[in-house]
Amino acid sequence: MMILMCIPFGIILFYSYIKSGNIFVPAIMHGILNQFSSTVTTFSIKESQFNPLLYGLTGLVGIVIFSLIALFLIKTIKKSNHIYNF
């Protein structure tokens, strides 16, 4: 499940690099994601109710959200006529 989340998140990080022109922006975003996911998982969901296949960033909910954002960003990149091929 982790790789299904990493592919769209990599596209999101790539888009942030294109827009900022700075490698530190996607690096900071990656760090924020790591901290946010562990904090939310720890404090918001009871252990007895937590299903890792559904909840969290590597669960089905996170994969769908990241995939939708990545598809939107791919369309944005294509419309802006960048030389990147998707």
N, C-alpha and C positions, 0 to 999 in steps of 0.2 A: 504494500500500500504506500510505502514511503516514496518509491520511485514515481508513482502516479501523482504524488503531490509535488515532487521536486521538478518535474518537467515544466508544468505551468508556472511554478514559482521562479524557475530559471528564466523564463520568458519575461516575467515581470521585472526581475533584476536586470535583464538585458535592456529592457525599455528604459529603466531608470538610468542606466549607464549612457544610453544614447542621448537622452534628454539633458542630463547633467554634464556629460563629458568628463566625469570624474569617477574613478573607481571606488572612492570612499563612500559614495552615496549607496550603491548596492551592498557594500560591506556592512554599513551601519544598518541598512534595512534587514540584512540577514541576521545580525545580532539582535535586533529588536524582535524579529520573528521568533528566534530561539527563546528569548526571555519571556515574551508574551505567551507563547504556547505552554511553557511549563508553569507559569504563574496562573493562567486561566484554568488549566487542568487541575492544578493543586487546590485552588480555592473555590472554584465555582460548582463543581460536580461531585456528588457523593461517590465514594469508591464503589458502593454496591450498585449504583445506577450507571457507572461509566462503562461504556462499550467501546473499545478502541477502534472497532471497525466502522462505527458510526460517528462518534464525536471526536473532537480535537482536529488539529490541522492535518494530520495524516489519515483521518477517517473520511468517510464518504462525504460528509458535509464540507469539510475543508477542501477536498479534491474538487468538488463541484464548484465551489466559490472561486477557487484559484483558476480553474479551467475557464470559467466564464470571463473572468477578468483578463486572462491571457488571450482569449479569442478576441475580445474587444481591442486589446492593445495591438494584436497582429493586424487587425483591420485598420487601425489608426496608422500603423507604420506603413502599410501598403498604400493608403491614401496620400501619405505625405511624400511619396516617391523617393524614399530612401533606397540605397543600392542593396539593402539586405534582402535576401530571398528567403521566403518562408513557403 
